[in-house]
């Protein structure tokens, strides 16, 4: 019985590891978009939320950093983080 509990714990740990976010997407305000149907790949950045007249919350600043236009996934992420830092300063 104890061996079965250990096996269940190991399986749960493996499942938890699969659902964890990568280091790239752990920056608050930066989201990865990979949408094959529209061939959209890149990072979407939102910062500075404010309330609209209708009462909804919307980002004050937002920008998209595409992989193709920035020369790859890593460069697009670096550009997104750089832009985010300029808006937060």
Residue frames as a rotation matrix with the C-alpha (Angstrom) as fourth column:
UNK 1
0.565 0.825 0.000 0.00
0.825 -0.565 0.000 0.00
0.000 0.000 -1.000 0.00
UNK 2
0.464 -0.460 -0.757 2.82
0.154 -0.800 0.580 2.43
-0.872 -0.386 -0.300 0.83
UNK 3
-0.613 -0.713 0.340 4.53
0.429 0.061 0.901 1.72
-0.664 0.698 0.268 -2.49
UNK 4
-0.082 0.684 0.725 1.33
0.984 -0.060 0.167 2.66
0.158 0.727 -0.668 -4.34
UNK 5
0.790 0.356 -0.500 1.15
0.489 -0.857 0.163 6.01
-0.370 -0.373 -0.851 -2.52
UNK 6
-0.066 -0.905 -0.420 4.74
0.093 -0.424 0.901 6.77
-0.993 0.021 0.112 -3.55
UNK 7
-0.637 -0.131 0.760 3.94
0.723 0.241 0.648 5.93
-0.268 0.962 -0.059 -7.17
UNK 8
0.421 0.865 0.273 0.93
0.900 -0.437 -0.005 8.25
0.115 0.248 -0.962 -7.08
UNK 9
0.623 -0.262 -0.737 3.07
0.218 -0.847 0.484 11.07
-0.752 -0.462 -0.471 -5.64
UNK 10
-0.494 -0.865 0.083 5.70
0.277 -0.066 0.959 10.63
-0.824 0.497 0.272 -8.37
UNK 11
-0.352 0.460 0.815 3.00
0.932 0.093 0.350 10.77
0.085 0.883 -0.462 -11.06
UNK 12
0.731 0.641 -0.235 1.55
0.671 -0.737 0.076 13.92
-0.124 -0.214 -0.969 -9.52
UNK 13
0.215 -0.740 -0.637 4.99
0.125 -0.626 0.769 15.55
-0.969 -0.245 -0.043 -9.44
UNK 14
-0.689 -0.451 0.568 5.55
0.572 0.143 0.808 14.75
-0.445 0.881 0.159 -13.12
UNK 15
0.115 0.828 0.548 2.17
0.965 -0.224 0.136 16.27
0.236 0.514 -0.825 -14.00
UNK 16
0.749 0.127 -0.651 2.99
0.418 -0.853 0.314 19.39
-0.515 -0.507 -0.691 -11.99
UNK 17
-0.278 -0.932 -0.235 6.28
0.237 -0.303 0.923 19.82
-0.931 0.201 0.305 -13.82
UNK 18
-0.548 0.111 0.829 4.53
0.834 0.145 0.532 19.66
-0.061 0.983 -0.173 -17.20
UNK 19
0.455 0.849 0.268 2.11
0.846 -0.506 0.169 22.44
0.280 0.150 -0.948 -16.28
UNK 20
0.228 -0.431 -0.873 4.73
0.566 -0.671 0.479 24.85
-0.793 -0.603 0.091 -14.98
UNK 21
0.991 0.113 -0.072 5.48
0.023 -0.673 -0.739 27.93
-0.132 0.731 -0.670 -17.02
UNK 22
0.316 -0.926 0.207 8.80
0.866 0.192 -0.462 28.43
0.388 0.325 0.862 -18.70
UNK 23
-0.245 -0.512 -0.823 11.14
0.796 -0.591 0.131 31.14
-0.553 -0.624 0.552 -17.47
UNK 24
-0.895 -0.136 0.425 10.33
0.401 -0.661 0.634 33.28
0.195 0.738 0.646 -20.51
UNK 25
-0.167 0.926 0.339 6.66
0.256 -0.291 0.922 33.60
0.952 0.241 -0.189 -19.67
UNK 26
0.068 0.173 -0.982 7.23
0.982 0.161 0.097 34.30
0.175 -0.972 -0.159 -15.97
UNK 27
-0.934 -0.356 -0.025 7.62
0.356 -0.927 -0.114 38.05
0.017 -0.116 0.993 -16.57
UNK 28
-0.174 0.933 -0.314 4.42
0.670 -0.121 -0.733 39.78
-0.722 -0.338 -0.604 -15.39
UNK 29
0.245 0.382 -0.891 2.68
-0.323 -0.834 -0.447 41.55
-0.914 0.398 -0.080 -18.26
UNK 30
-0.427 -0.451 -0.784 4.32
-0.895 0.087 0.437 39.48
-0.128 0.888 -0.441 -21.03
UNK 31
0.296 0.612 0.733 2.24
-0.348 0.784 -0.514 36.72
-0.890 -0.103 0.445 -22.64
UNK 32
-0.822 -0.569 0.032 3.27
-0.231 0.384 0.894 34.26
-0.521 0.727 -0.447 -25.35
UNK 33
0.359 0.914 -0.190 0.92
-0.588 0.064 -0.806 33.85
-0.725 0.401 0.560 -28.32
UNK 34
-0.871 -0.491 0.001 1.23
-0.321 0.572 0.755 30.82
-0.372 0.657 -0.656 -30.62
UNK 35
0.148 0.982 0.115 -1.86
-0.287 0.154 -0.945 30.65
-0.946 0.107 0.305 -32.79
UNK 36
-0.673 -0.498 0.546 -1.32
0.261 0.531 0.806 28.32
-0.692 0.685 -0.228 -35.75
UNK 37
0.117 0.830 0.545 -4.68
0.879 0.169 -0.445 29.08
-0.462 0.532 -0.710 -37.41
UNK 38
0.973 0.221 -0.066 -3.71
0.175 -0.895 -0.410 32.72
-0.149 0.388 -0.910 -38.03
UNK 39
0.357 -0.926 0.121 0.07
0.770 0.218 -0.600 32.09
0.529 0.308 0.791 -38.14
UNK 40
0.588 -0.108 0.802 0.54
-0.396 -0.903 0.168 34.46
0.706 -0.416 -0.573 -35.19
UNK 41
0.509 -0.526 -0.682 3.63
0.788 0.603 0.124 33.83
0.346 -0.600 0.721 -33.07
UNK 42
-0.271 -0.648 0.712 5.11
0.156 -0.759 -0.632 36.33
0.950 -0.060 0.307 -30.65
UNK 43
-0.584 0.005 -0.812 4.76
0.812 0.016 -0.584 38.11
0.010 -1.000 -0.014 -27.32
UNK 44
0.166 0.708 0.687 1.94
0.378 -0.689 0.619 40.42
0.911 0.157 -0.382 -26.28
UNK 45
-0.722 -0.503 -0.475 2.77
0.647 -0.248 -0.721 42.95
0.245 -0.828 0.504 -23.57
UNK 46
0.324 0.836 0.443 0.24
0.363 -0.542 0.758 44.81
0.874 -0.085 -0.479 -21.41
UNK 47
-0.548 -0.525 -0.651 0.96
0.816 -0.166 -0.553 47.31
0.182 -0.835 0.520 -18.65
UNK 48
-0.996 0.078 -0.048 -0.67
-0.059 -0.944 -0.324 50.16
-0.070 -0.320 0.945 -16.74
UNK 49
-0.490 0.872 -0.006 -4.24
0.776 0.439 0.453 49.01
0.398 0.217 -0.891 -16.20
UNK 50
-0.957 0.289 -0.028 -6.97
-0.248 -0.863 -0.439 51.62
-0.151 -0.413 0.898 -15.72
UNK 51
-0.404 0.894 0.191 -10.75
0.594 0.416 -0.689 51.60
-0.695 -0.165 -0.699 -15.36
UNK 52
-0.837 0.189 0.513 -12.86
0.404 -0.416 0.814 52.69
0.367 0.889 0.272 -18.34
UNK 53
-0.697 0.650 0.303 -16.08
-0.691 -0.722 -0.040 54.75
0.193 -0.238 0.952 -18.15
UNK 54
0.206 0.801 -0.562 -18.04
-0.555 0.568 0.607 51.49
0.806 0.187 0.562 -18.40
UNK 55
0.602 -0.015 0.798 -16.18
-0.781 0.200 0.592 50.11
-0.168 -0.980 0.109 -15.37
UNK 56
0.953 -0.304 -0.016 -14.03
0.287 0.915 -0.284 47.54
0.101 0.266 0.959 -17.19
UNK 57
0.443 -0.882 -0.163 -10.28
-0.186 -0.268 0.945 47.30
-0.877 -0.389 -0.283 -16.65
UNK 58
0.952 -0.179 0.250 -8.11
0.284 0.195 -0.939 47.82
0.119 0.964 0.236 -19.75
UNK 59
0.120 -0.974 -0.194 -4.34
0.896 0.022 0.443 48.10
-0.427 -0.227 0.875 -20.24
UNK 60
0.634 0.033 -0.773 -3.12
-0.056 -0.994 -0.089 51.64
-0.771 0.099 -0.629 -20.77
UNK 61
0.011 -0.706 -0.708 -0.19
-0.968 -0.184 0.168 50.46
-0.249 0.684 -0.686 -22.91
UNK 62
0.505 0.113 0.856 -0.04
-0.019 0.993 -0.120 47.34
-0.863 0.045 0.503 -25.07
UNK 63
0.134 -0.528 -0.839 2.24
-0.970 -0.242 -0.003 46.07
-0.201 0.814 -0.544 -27.84
UNK 64
0.909 0.123 0.398 2.86
-0.039 0.976 -0.214 42.91
-0.414 0.179 0.892 -29.88
UNK 65
0.031 -0.964 -0.263 6.36
-0.891 -0.146 0.431 41.64
-0.454 0.220 -0.863 -30.66
UNK 66
0.902 0.410 -0.138 6.25
-0.417 0.736 -0.533 39.09
-0.117 0.538 0.835 -33.46
UNK 67
0.415 -0.756 0.506 8.88
0.227 0.625 0.747 36.38
-0.881 -0.195 0.431 -33.89
UNK 68
0.384 -0.238 0.892 9.26
0.919 0.189 -0.345 36.99
-0.086 0.953 0.292 -37.65
UNK 69
0.779 -0.013 0.627 9.64
0.219 -0.931 -0.291 40.76
0.588 0.364 -0.722 -37.37
UNK 70
0.743 -0.517 0.425 12.22
-0.662 -0.472 0.582 40.52
-0.100 -0.714 -0.693 -34.57
UNK 71
0.020 -0.819 -0.574 14.33
-0.804 0.328 -0.495 37.66
0.594 0.471 -0.652 -35.93
UNK 72
-0.448 -0.148 -0.882 13.17
0.146 0.961 -0.236 34.82
0.882 -0.234 -0.408 -33.70
UNK 73
0.503 0.740 -0.447 11.52
0.476 0.195 0.858 33.92
0.721 -0.644 -0.254 -30.43
UNK 74
0.078 -0.555 -0.828 14.37
0.990 -0.054 0.130 34.99
-0.117 -0.830 0.546 -28.15
UNK 75
-0.870 -0.432 0.236 14.86
0.472 -0.870 0.147 38.38
0.141 0.239 0.961 -29.81
UNK 76
-0.176 0.893 0.414 11.12
0.094 -0.404 0.910 39.06
0.980 0.199 -0.013 -29.73
UNK 77
0.558 0.350 -0.752 11.06
0.728 0.228 0.646 38.27
0.398 -0.908 -0.128 -26.01
UNK 78
-0.360 -0.779 -0.514 14.04
0.907 -0.422 0.004 40.53
-0.220 -0.464 0.858 -25.31
UNK 79
-0.811 0.119 0.572 12.38
0.204 -0.860 0.468 43.36
0.548 0.497 0.673 -27.26
UNK 80
0.229 0.973 -0.038 9.14
0.283 -0.029 0.959 42.84
0.931 -0.230 -0.282 -25.33
UNK 81
0.390 -0.160 -0.907 10.89
0.921 0.088 0.380 42.97
0.019 -0.983 0.182 -21.94
UNK 82
-0.713 -0.701 -0.019 12.88
0.699 -0.712 0.064 46.06
-0.058 0.032 0.998 -23.00
UNK 83
-0.517 0.611 0.599 9.68
0.081 -0.662 0.745 47.85
0.852 0.434 0.293 -24.09
UNK 84
0.487 0.711 -0.508 7.95
0.547 0.206 0.812 46.84
0.681 -0.673 -0.288 -20.85
UNK 85
-0.052 -0.595 -0.802 10.78
0.982 -0.177 0.067 48.32
-0.182 -0.784 0.594 -18.78
UNK 86
-0.890 -0.266 0.370 10.56
0.365 -0.903 0.226 51.64
0.274 0.337 0.901 -20.65
UNK 87
-0.135 0.936 0.324 6.82
0.022 -0.325 0.946 51.85
0.991 0.135 0.024 -19.95
UNK 88
0.554 0.311 -0.772 7.20
0.703 0.322 0.635 50.97
0.446 -0.894 -0.040 -16.28
UNK 89
-0.433 -0.841 -0.323 9.93
0.895 -0.359 -0.264 53.55
0.106 -0.404 0.909 -15.66
